[in-house]
């Protein structure tokens, strides 16, 4: 597990965008995917907004995915397995990089065909607690024609990242503008933020 943590951190240090191709194993990805399908069938996903809880807005011309917040209180065995891995990563990150992360928040994100999310930063102007963004993808057999790439904007560079199964992406929440390009297939992820008090 530490090898995947080190891969994520090393690529982040090199390029401001950490990428680990197999941060989540296939068994866990498949179980999380089944959870997400079940939530969709139960109509428990909700329209994704922008802004924080104090000033949230909903505009499908900006963002058109749907989400479901993860919580340890749900006592879902597979989501808790995911949280165990995040806990271990946060401990490793704090010990090796002195980041001072004290918490996190994550949600499932589901993009249907035609969905997208325009260019944005992940940190709120009124609340700087989000320090690092993390996205773990749940999409098997993803093909280039499926679109849905994460497009990260750096100074003179655009980095396009395909949302392939098990891959996790990691970057500073207040630093990099990014967007989700229009998807041509059902696109699933767990997206979240490592936070400080």
HUSUL-V186548 format. One record per run of one state. SS is the DSSP state (H for helix, E for strand, - for the rest). FROM is the first residue (numbers start at 1). TO is the last residue. Records with the same first field share a line. If there is no record, write none. Layout:
# HUSUL-V186548
SS->FROM-TO ; FROM-TO
This chain:
# HUSUL-V186548
-->1-1 ; 16-17 ; 21-25 ; 42-45 ; 48-49 ; 51-56 ; 58-62 ; 64-65 ; 70-71 ; 75-76 ; 98-102 ; 112-116 ; 121-123 ; 125-126 ; 128-129 ; 138-143 ; 148-149 ; 155-156 ; 162-167 ; 173-176 ; 181-182 ; 184-186 ; 196-197
H->2-15 ; 26-41 ; 72-74 ; 77-97 ; 144-146
E->18-20 ; 46-47 ; 50-50 ; 57-57 ; 63-63 ; 66-69 ; 103-111 ; 117-120 ; 124-124 ; 127-127 ; 130-137 ; 147-147 ; 150-154 ; 157-161 ; 168-172 ; 177-180 ; 183-183 ; 187-195
